[in-house]
Amino acid sequence: MIAVVTQRSEKVRRYIEDTGLPFNILVDDERVVVKLYGVWHRIGLDAWDIARPAVFLVDRDATIRYLFVAGRQDEFPTPDELLEAATRVDAGGNPGGLPSDAGGGA
């Protein structure tokens, strides 16, 4: 698991030290990765120059098998939805976030 955040690295470093996150974080303060994945939010009613909350489950072949891209900053899939999608990806199936023929290199 890798989280991608667009905050400044010092702020993220302090958060990691305070919480002890058990996974890696990519600091994308220049918005390169979030733009490549299409989740950069240039301007909106509630925010600007940030990433929309998003989840991409990518299999071992670098194919996106599940995606969730929020329309708002307070929108997220439930833990149960993520667990079910991850279980299906691990089993080699299509978790339902994408049509069977969708996907592509990550």
C-alpha positions as CSV (number, residue, x, y, z in Angstrom):
1,M,0.0,0.0,0.0
2,I,1.2,3.5,-0.9
3,A,-0.5,6.7,0.0
4,V,0.0,9.7,-2.3
5,V,-0.4,13.1,-0.6
6,T,0.0,16.6,-2.0
7,Q,0.9,18.4,1.3
8,R,4.4,19.6,2.0
9,S,6.9,17.0,3.1
10,E,7.6,18.5,6.6
11,K,3.9,18.4,7.5
12,V,3.6,14.8,6.3
13,R,6.8,13.8,8.2
14,R,5.3,15.1,11.4
15,Y,2.0,13.3,10.8
16,I,3.8,10.0,10.2
17,E,5.9,10.4,13.3
18,D,2.8,11.2,15.4
19,T,0.7,8.4,14.0
20,G,3.2,5.6,13.1
21,L,1.6,4.8,9.8
22,P,2.3,1.2,8.7
23,F,2.7,2.0,5.0
24,N,4.7,4.2,2.7
25,I,3.7,7.7,1.6
26,L,4.7,9.5,-1.6
27,V,4.8,13.2,-1.2
28,D,3.6,14.7,-4.5
29,D,3.9,18.4,-3.6
30,E,4.3,19.3,-7.3
31,R,1.1,17.3,-8.2
32,V,2.9,15.1,-10.9
33,V,1.4,11.8,-9.8
34,V,-2.1,13.1,-9.0
35,K,-2.3,14.7,-12.5
36,L,-1.1,11.5,-14.2
37,Y,-3.9,9.5,-12.4
38,G,-6.5,12.2,-13.2
39,V,-7.4,13.1,-9.7
40,W,-5.9,16.6,-9.5
41,H,-8.6,19.2,-8.5
42,R,-7.6,22.5,-9.9
43,I,-10.4,24.6,-8.5
44,G,-13.8,23.9,-7.0
45,L,-16.3,25.2,-4.5
46,D,-14.6,23.5,-1.5
47,A,-10.9,23.4,-2.5
48,W,-8.2,24.2,-5.0
49,D,-4.9,22.7,-6.2
50,I,-5.4,19.5,-4.4
51,A,-6.1,15.8,-5.1
52,R,-9.6,14.4,-5.0
53,P,-9.8,11.5,-2.6
54,A,-9.1,8.4,-4.7
55,V,-8.3,4.7,-4.4
56,F,-6.6,2.6,-7.1
57,L,-6.1,-1.1,-6.6
58,V,-3.4,-2.2,-9.0
59,D,-2.6,-5.9,-9.6
60,R,0.9,-7.5,-10.0
61,D,0.7,-6.8,-13.8
62,A,0.3,-3.0,-13.1
63,T,-3.4,-3.2,-14.3
64,I,-5.8,-1.0,-12.4
65,R,-8.5,-3.4,-11.1
66,Y,-10.6,-1.1,-8.9
67,L,-10.9,2.7,-8.8
68,F,-12.8,5.1,-6.7
69,V,-12.5,8.9,-7.4
70,A,-14.6,11.1,-5.1
71,G,-16.6,14.1,-6.3
72,R,-16.1,15.8,-2.9
73,Q,-13.3,16.0,-0.3
74,D,-15.4,14.2,2.3
75,E,-16.3,11.2,0.1
76,F,-14.6,7.8,0.6
77,P,-15.4,4.1,0.0
78,T,-16.2,2.2,3.1
79,P,-13.6,-0.2,4.6
80,D,-15.9,-3.1,3.7
81,E,-16.0,-2.0,0.1
82,L,-12.2,-1.7,0.0
83,L,-11.7,-5.1,1.6
84,E,-14.1,-6.8,-0.8
85,A,-12.4,-5.2,-3.8
86,A,-8.9,-6.2,-2.6
87,T,-10.1,-9.7,-1.9
88,R,-11.3,-10.0,-5.5
89,V,-8.1,-8.6,-6.9
90,D,-6.1,-11.0,-4.9
91,A,-8.2,-13.9,-6.2
92,G,-7.6,-12.7,-9.8
93,G,-11.1,-11.5,-10.4
94,N,-12.6,-8.1,-11.4
95,P,-13.7,-6.3,-8.2
96,G,-16.4,-4.3,-9.9
97,G,-14.8,-0.9,-9.8
98,L,-14.1,-1.2,-13.5
99,P,-15.7,-3.0,-16.4
100,S,-14.1,-6.4,-17.2
101,D,-12.2,-5.0,-20.2
102,A,-11.0,-1.9,-18.5
103,G,-7.7,-1.3,-16.9
104,G,-4.3,-0.2,-18.2
105,G,-0.9,0.4,-17.0
106,A,-0.5,2.3,-13.8
